[in-house]
Amino acid sequence: MVTLDGIEYEVKTPDENLDDVITFVNDYCLANNIKNTAGELISIEANEANPLYQMFRGFAYLTTVMQKLIYSAGCGMSIAESSERQLLNLADIAGIRRTQATRTVIAGVVYANLEGPEAVDCVITQEMTATITIAGMDVTFHPAFDVTVPIGESRSIILIAEQYGAYSISANTLLEFDEPVPGFRSMATSPSTPGQSLESIASLRERMQRRVVEGTQVERAETAIQALEGVSMCSIFFNYDPWNTVPLAYGDETIDVPPRQAVLMVQGWSVELNAIARVFYRYLLCKTAGGDHDDAQEQVYITHSGQRLPVYILPPKQQPVYVRIYIKNTLSYEQVNGIKDVICSLAGVMTIGKGLSAVDVTNAVGEIYTNLTVRGAEISLSGEDNTYSYMQVPAQTAIFYFSVDNIDVIEVEALAQ
């Protein structure tokens, strides 16, 4: 017997079903005194040379096939036990989209030329490009939307990579566009928010199981915004207090969240016009705080009556993480750099508020460098010797940022000497 969601299913081998059939027939003939034409009690002999026995073996095989099909049908309606293909079918039925691969996003500020006889407004369009070389590969970014920066002023922009994947780029690395832009004075950029790979089946299964217990409108809004193409993660902090303002730590700053308002943080960006605002107001009817922050982006939802409802969107803060990994091998210079690159690639699975453990690090390195002996790893938020531990978790408004300068690859044998 196999139990699935409280229901018992019989899934036996053909030989087990054959024994059951022979036993059932013999017991039935004995109980009902069924005899052949010679007056002998009928009994099926378990003999390989018996044609009737072999016919029953065929029936037993078909019974096993039917049992497996029935059990498979039961698994097809169980999130925990379903196969990969069945889980994707369940996701379609539940209206849940598998998170697609997303692009790396950089938030920035463009400054226009100061007042002067030849000064003009700086017009930024989506067709413009800004290219940077990462690990020998050119990665091209485009503005997510058009923006005009008046003379002497500045405007926030979002730069989105053409290529899918996670790219860790330090602040103020991307400072200009590939072609000269009239009226452009300078540009400041924040650390990149790495994109993500296609969501794994295990992650989708976990998200579907978690969705079963999600009952608040806030959680439903988060799930719906995450389903938008280009969005890796959404986190909404809602101040349920009807009277008091609640402070929310946002990096080195604090966002004061007024009563019955929300802070909306989005990792990634949806290029569909005002899509985030539209989905937000589908589930929540409240104002969003943090609009006065430099990194805030505004989208507007327009109601059927023409009322304009602004939604302020904040990117997650970039929080550096420090990693030590211990290898029981003598490493070359190329291997050390390769190990650091593998650890940096974990940025592709980091989301807002998600922690990093030593197991995550050792598994990632072990999958690539199968010939090395990984002894362990340690994680720190500051890089100080007495702060390393098995696991670290960023602030609820932050995402971990990896840098090769913050990663130490330590040879255990060399350390012992």
Secondary structure as UniProt FT lines:
FT   STRAND          2..4
FT   TURN            5..6
FT   STRAND          7..9
FT   HELIX           14..31
FT   TURN            32..33
FT   TURN            37..38
FT   TURN            48..49
FT   HELIX           51..75
FT   TURN            76..77
FT   TURN            79..81
FT   HELIX           84..94
FT   STRAND          103..112
FT   TURN            117..118
FT   STRAND          122..124
FT   TURN            126..127
FT   STRAND          130..134
FT   TURN            135..136
FT   STRAND          137..143
FT   STRAND          147..149
FT   TURN            151..152
FT   STRAND          154..164
FT   TURN            171..172
FT   TURN            182..183
FT   STRAND          184..189
FT   HELIX           201..212
FT   HELIX           217..226
FT   TURN            229..230
FT   STRAND          231..238
FT   STRAND          246..250
FT   TURN            251..252
FT   STRAND          253..257
FT   TURN            259..260
FT   STRAND          262..268
FT   TURN            273..274
FT   HELIX           275..283
FT   TURN            291..292
FT   TURN            294..295
FT   STRAND          297..302
FT   TURN            304..305
FT   STRAND          308..314
FT   STRAND          317..320
FT   STRAND          322..327
FT   HELIX           333..344
FT   HELIX           345..349
FT   TURN            352..353
FT   STRAND          356..357
FT   HELIX           358..368
FT   TURN            370..371
FT   STRAND          374..380
FT   HELIX           385..387
FT   STRAND          391..392
FT   TURN            396..397
FT   STRAND          398..401
FT   HELIX           404..406
FT   STRAND          407..411
FT   HELIX           412..416
//
